[in-house]
Amino acid sequence: MGYYPALRRSYASRSFNRTHIPSLPVYPVRLRSDETDEAPAPEVSRLAIAGQYGVNLPLSAEIQCQHCPQIDYRWWIDDELVSEHDTLVLPAKHYGAPVRLEATVQGSPSAPLAYVVYTPDVVMEIVGSEQAFAALKSSGEVVTWGHPLKGGDSSAVAHALTDGVARLYRNEREGAFAALKQDGSVVTWGRPESGGDSSAVATQLHSVQDISSTQGSFSGSFAALRSDGSVVTWGKADKGGDSSHVAHQLASDVVSITASGSAFAALKADGQVVAWKCPDCGFDGDVPRDALHDLTAVEANWTSFAALRADGSVITWGQDDYGGDSSAVAEQLGDEVVKLYASFTAFAALKSDGSVVSWGNPEGGGDQSRVAEQLRADVVRLVAGDSAFAAIKADNSVVTWGLDFLGGDSSAVASELAGGVEQIYTNRRAFVARKASGELILWGSHHAGGNHAERPEALEQGVSEVFTSDGSWGAFAALKADGSLVVWGSHSGAGDSSEVAEQLSQGVQRVFATGKAFAALKNDGEVTTWGSNNWCNGSGCPANNGQDSSQVHHRLAPQFVLTESSLTPP
């Protein structure tokens, strides 16, 4: 949620007066004048903010003031003076924050200040699981929709989601959500067995600072980090939800938690690590004894972990053939590693000299022999898909390896990737490179949007950001500089936006996804959703995978209401 600085302030605790200014009683404020007794005193009888609230949209001051030669205006947001005119174009960084408008009569220094404060109640962030969405509003309220059994129905805890929520978390594949409230308490809903039911640890869920969740299919569990450094877990017991056998080690000093597909690892302040079990994936929870010192970071794939030590060396554990055994590259991992990356079944390490070391499942990116020479130096960062890696080099060229049809083979667009690449995105099955001109280059699964030969013409220039739907059938959404959105990829996912094309033609600010749907947050705070309804999972067709938000449209609708005014009775 760092995208929205306004959320850093505690607006969620406000109780909103949803009465708009035209219906309020009007009480004049008589302003004294330093002029002679014959000159009538200025009198402000009404002050209001008019216009549609939203990013890059204009707001204007409306005032009724008798005997006022000229008015000086000051607009404040987040304690920052943002305008001294009678209009304000809302900056993106202040979206969601209360707006204060002040008016004073020019040339009357003794005149009292007239002001109003309007508070927006708008969607700030949307979190998607496999088949449902949860939206967090600036008031701290949460609105959910999608598959009712996978988190789309939060009616059982609705009373706890009306205000005060600070952050949202989800178990991506298993359909459970957790809301962290400003007071450090936690509210959960969705599939009970996958973490949607936290009643067994309810008394322990206080003073929570952060929450992690396993992301594998059939492996739903959560781990909450509390302010005293202790950890609380719940969900599927054999997938990380039961940490009782290491409870004494998790009672204090934990600084971060990393989740694999079915297990957790907690990094402690002294550089040691505590892990707990995933018996079904070949990991019994035991960490090599020589790993328990000087650790600074932990990375995880589906079934294995890799930890970076302070001296730049790496230690691994978990399922051997998925990266838990790194003995084949132990010498290269002995020093100078600066960052770790994980695909579904392999790892890659970036070293300080710009070289890359890979290990794990060869078809998951663990074998880089085909491009080893290109990875000896000058790599600056990596992007990992399900079964492939892409490296951006210092000359802005791209090198790929892993399973060919899921992005490991980029030979069809090799010339386009030879330079000028600024950013790479992946929906796990396909990759997109954004060049300095805003052109997009596609490769990977054709079913998931990786067919460059069928690239929409609108992607040839002007793209500023790319968003992904990471479900079983991937899709992409490209935000252009003019605020329009271009969508492509699997129609069985969210790759077909034809039904909402008009709504996406302008004014889009961000996009969020489930495994089968997208939700676009527009500049004016409206939410537009689309996607596929064909993932029924035996629970009835058609399924709402988040593509249909009509039942909660009224709750998602933006509001901009008066919450404070100086125009009070004399």
N, C-alpha and C positions, 0 to 999 in steps of 0.2 A: 504494500500500500504506500510505499514511498513515493509513488508517482504523484500522489495528492498531498502536498504539504499541509493543506487545510485540515487533514485528519489528525495531524500531530496535536492540535488543540482539542480541548475537551468540550466539544459542542454537543456530544451525545446526551449530556445530562440536562440539557435545556428542556423545559416543557413548552411546547409551541402554542402560541395564541394563533389559531388558524383563521382569525377574522381579518379580512382585508381592510385596508385603510378607508375605502369609501364608506364603510358602514360604521366607522368609529365616531363617537361624539367629538365635536370640534370645540376646543377650548382655546381662545385667543391668548397669545403671549404679548403683552404690551411692552414694547421696547422703549427705554428712555432715550431722550435726545439731548445732546449738549447744546442745542440751538436755543433760541429765545422761546419764551412761553407761547408766542403766537404760532410757532412752527408745530404742526401736529406730530405726535410721537409715532414712530414706525410701529406697525402692529402685524405680526405674523399670525395668521389664523389657520394655516394649513401647510404642512410639509410632507411630501411623499416621494417615493421612488417609483417611477413608471418604466415600462418596457418589459421585454421578455428576458428572464434571467438565463445566462448561459455563457460559455466560453466564447470570447470574441464577439459577443452580442452587446449592443449599446443599452445602457440604463440612463435615464434622465431624471433630473430633479423637477418636481412640480411644487410650486409654492404659491400661496396666496398671502400677499403682504401689502398692506395699505401704507401709503406715505413712505415707501422704501425706494430711494433713488437708484440703488444698485445693490445686488446681493453677492457676497463672496461665498463660494462653496468649497468644502473640503470633504473628500471621500477617503475613508479609512478601511483597510482590510488587514487583519492579522497585525495590527499596530503599525502598519505601513501606510503612509500618505500616498495614494495612488492617482489622485486627480485633484486639480483645483479649478475645474470647469463645471458647467452645469450638466455635463454628461460624463459617463464612464464606460469604456469598453473593457469588459471583465477579462483580466489576464488568466491564462490557463492555470497558473500556479496557485491562484486564489479560489479556484472552483470549490464550492462547498462551504466556504467560510462566511460568517455574518458580515454584512456591509453596513457601515455607519456613514450617514450623510449629515454634515453640519452646515448650517447657514447662518451668516452674520450680516448685518446691515453695514455696508461700506460707509466709512466716515462717522460711525457711531461707536466709538471704542467702549462706551459704558453699556452698550446694549447687551442683554443676556443672549446666550447662545441657544439657538433652536437646533434640535437634532432628532433623527430617527435611526433606528437599527432594524434592518430586515434580515431575517435568517432563512437561508435556503434549506429545504428538505428534499435532497436529491440523491440519486444513486451515485455512490462513490467508487465502489468496487463490486465485481461479480466473480464468484468462485464456482467452478463447474466440476462435478464428479463425472462418472461415465454417462449418467442419464438424467442429471438434475442440476439446477442452478440455485445458488443462494446469493442474494444481493444485499450489500450493506449500504444503508443510507447515512447521510450526514447527521441524522438525528440519533444514530445508533440502533435504529430498527433494522430487522432482517426480514426479507421477503423471499420465499422459496417457491419454486415451481418445477415441473418435470415429472419423472416417474415417481408415483406416490410411495412406492416401497423402497426407493433408492435415494431418498432425501428430499424429494419434491414436496412431500407433505410434512410440515413441521407443526401441525395443529396441536399435537400433544404437549409441546413446549412453547406454544405461541405467547403465553403470558410472560415468559422469560426473555423473549426476543423483541419486545416492543421498544426498548431503548437500552442504552448503556453498553452495547457491543462494540468492541474495539477492533477485533480481527476475526477472520473466518479461516477455517482449515477444512480439508476434506480428505477422505480416503479415496483416491482417484478411481480405482477400479471397483470398489466394493459398495459404494453408495451410502457412506456415512459421513456426517458433518460434525464439526465442533466449533462453537463460538466462544471466543475468549472475551470476557467482559472487562470493563474498566476497573472493576473492583477485584480482579484476579480470579473470579469464579469462572466455571466452564459449563456450557449448555450443549448437549449432544442430541442428535436425532438421525433418523435414517435406519438402515439395517441394524437391528439390535445386536446380532452376533458379530458384526464387523466393527463395532465401536459406537454404534448409534445409541446404545444403552450403557451409560456410565454409572448407573445407580449403585453398583457394588463398591465404587470408590468415591462416591459423591462427597463424603465428609472430608476426603483428602484433597479435593480439587479446589483449593484456595491458594491465594498468593501465586498463581500461575503466571509465568512470564512468556512462555513459548510452548508450542505443541508440534510434534512430529507425527507422521503416520506412515505405515508401510504402504506401498503402492502396487503390490502384485495382485493378480486375480486370486480370489479365494483366500486372501491373507489379511483381512482387515483388522488393524489394531492401531492404537494411539499411545503416545508417550508424552507426558506433560512435564516440563521443566519448571520447578518452582523457584521463588526468589531466594530461598535458603540453599539452593543447589541440589535439592533432592528431586527424585523422579517418581511419577505415578503412571502406571500403565493400565490399559484395559482393552478389551476386544478379544479376538481369538487367542486363546491361551497358548496354543502351540505355534503361533505366528508372531510372537513378541508381546502379546497381551498379558502374559503372566511373567513377571520378573521377580517372583517371591524368592527364588533360590539365590538371587544376587541383591536382595533388598538392602542388606547391610552395606554393600558397596555403593548403592545408589542413594544413600541417606543424606549425603552432603557432597559439596565441592564439584558437582557436575557443571560444566560450562557449555556444552553443546551435545546434541543428539543427532545421529545420522541413521537413516532408515534404508535398509535394502528392500527387496521385494517382500521378504517375510521375516525380518529380524531387525534388531536395533543394536547400535553401539554408542556408548556414552563416553565422551572425552572429559576427563577430570582436570582440575586446575593444576595438579602435579604432573600432567603429561601422561598419565596412565589411561587405559581404556577398559571399560566394562562392557561385555556383550552378552546378550541372552538369546535364547535358542530358536533355531529353525530346523528341527530334526528331519523334516521331509525333504529339505534341500541339501542334505549332506553337511550341515553345519550344526555341531552339538553345543555351541556356545562357548567353547574353550578357545581362548586366544593364546598364541604362542607366548611362553613366559618372557622371551627376550623382546617382545613387543611392548612390554609394559613400562616404558619410560620415554620421556622427552617427545611425546607425540604432539603435533601442532594442528593436524587436520585429518579428517577421515572421509573417504569416499566409498560409495557402495554401488554395486550393480544388483542384478536380480537375486543372487545367492551368495555373494562374496563381498569382502571388505578389503580396502587398501588404506594404510595409514602412513602419513608423512611425518618423519621425525625432524627435530630441530636441526640436525646435521645434514639434512637433505637426502637421507636414505629412506627407503620404503619397506614396510612390512605388510604381508598379506595373510589372510585366512578366509576360510569358507570352503565352498565347493571347488575342488582342485582344478577341474577343467574349465571352470568359468572365471578363473583368475585368482582363486584362493591359493594356488601354488604358483609362485613366481620364480622358482629356482632356476629356470632356464634363462632368465634375464637378471639374475641376482647381482651380477657384477655391474651391469649398467645402472641398476637401481641402488647402488651403494652410496652415491653422493650426488649433489648438485641438482636434485629434483626440486622444482619450485611449485608445480601444480599437478593434480591428478584429475583424470576424466574417466567416466564410465559409460559404456554402452550397456546393452541388456545383459551381455555375457562376457564382456572383456573390459580391460582397462588400458589406458594410455597415460604415460607420464611425460610432461614437458620439462626439460632440463634447462639450466641457466645458460647453456651455450646455444640454445635454440634447437637442440636435437630432441627426438621423440623416441620413446621406448614403449612397445605394446606387448601385451600378453593376455592369455585367456583363450576363449574359444576362437579358432582361426576364422570361422564364418561370422563371428561377431565383431571382427576388427582386431583380434588378437594376433594376427599375422600381417606384418607390414613389409614383408620381404619384397613384394612387387614394387614398392615405392621407397625402399630403404634409403637409396642414395639421395632422394629429394628431402628426406626427413633428417639428414645428418646435421643440418644447421638452419638458422634463420626463421624457424617457426616461432610465431608470436602468440598464437592461441588456437585452441581446438574446439570443435563442436561435435557432440556425440549423438547419433541416432540409435535406433534399436540394435542395428547390426553393422554399423559402419561409422567411421570417423571422417571428418573434414578438417584440414589444417590450413590456416591462413598464414602466409609467410610475410616477411618484412617487405617484399616487393609487391604485396597485395595479390599475389597469385594463390591458387588453391591446389592442395594435394588431397586425394581421397583414397581410402582403402577399406576393406571389409566385404560384406556380401554384395556382389555386383548389383543385383536388381533392386536392392534397398539403399543404394547410394554409394556403395564402395567403388563402382565404376563410373567415372565422369568423363570418359573418353569422348562421348558424343558432343560434349560442350567444352572440350579441352582448350580450344582457342579463346573462347569467351572467358575462361577462368585463368588465363595466363597473366592477368594483371587488372588493376582497378577495382578489386573487390574490397568493400568496406565492412560487410557484415554477412554472416551466414545464419540461416534459420532452418529448423527441421521439425517435421511432424512425426518423427521417428522412422517413417518409411520412405520419405522423400526429402530432398534438400532444396533450398533456395539461396542464391547468393545475390546480394544487393550491391550494385556498383555505384561509383561516385555520382553518376548521372541519374541515379534512380531507376536504372534498368535492372530487371530481375533475370537471373539465369537459373534454369530448372534442371534437376536430374534426380534419378532414383525411381521408385515405383511409379509407373504410369497411372495406376489406379488411384494413387494418392496425391496426384498433382505434379509428378516429376517428369512429365513428357514435355521437353522444351519445344519440340516440333509443333505442339498444339498450344503454345503459350498465347494467352489473350493479347491482342495488340496493345491494350491499355497498359501492359506491364513493360513496355519498351522504354519508358522513361517516367520520371516524376514520382516514383514511389518513395515514401519517407519511412515507412514501418511495415513489418509483416507480422501477422498473428497466425497461430496454428491451432488446428483441432487434432488432438493426438490419439483419437480412438483407433479401433481396429482398422478402419478405413479413413485415411487422413485427408485433410483439406487445408487450404490456405486462404487467408484474407489479407489483401494488400491495401494499406491506407496511402492514398496519394496526397500530394501537397495541397491540392484544392479541396480536401476533405471528403472526397468520394472514396468508395470502397470497391475493390475488385475481388471477386471470390472465384475459386476454382478448386478442383480436386474431385474426390469421390462423391457421386450423387447419393450413394448409400451412407455417406457421412454428412457433411454440411457444405458440400461443394456447389450446391445449386441454390442461388439466392434470387432467382428470377421473380418470385412472388413478392419480394420486398425491394426490387431494384430501385424504385423511385425513392424510397426512404433512405437508401444507401448512396444516392447520387450526390449528396453534399452533407456537410456538417457532422461527420463522424469524428469522435475523438479517441476512442479505444474500443477494443474487441476482446471478448472472452469466449471460452469454449467448453462444451462437454465433449464426450466422445462422438456425439452425433449431431451437435447443434452449435451454432454461434449466437452470441448476443452482442449487439453493437450499442455502445453508450454514445449518444450524440451530444453535440455541444450544448443543446438546450436542456439536457438531462433526460430526454426521452430514451427508452430502450426498445430496440427492434430485434426480434429473434427470428431464426429460420433454421432449417435442417431437415433431418430424416425422421420419419415415424415408423420405420420398418424393423426396429429392434425390439421384439416382443418378449423374448425369453420366456415364453409359455405363460405370460401373465396378461394376455389379451392384446389384440391389435385393433386399430393402430395404437402405437405406444407414444406417449409424450416424453421425448428424450430431452426436453428443454426448448424445443423449437416453437412450442405454443405457450405464450405468456399471457394470453387473453384473459384468463381467469384472475390474474393479479395485476392487470394493466393499471387499474385505478390506484393500486398501492405503490406502483413503480412511478406513477406520474409525478413530475417535479412540482414543487410548491415554493413560493417566495413570499414570506409572511412577515408582517410587522410584529416585532417582539419587544420594542422599547421605544419610547418617545418622550421628548421634553414638553410636549403640548398637553400638560396636565391641568386640572382645575386650579384657579388662582387661590 
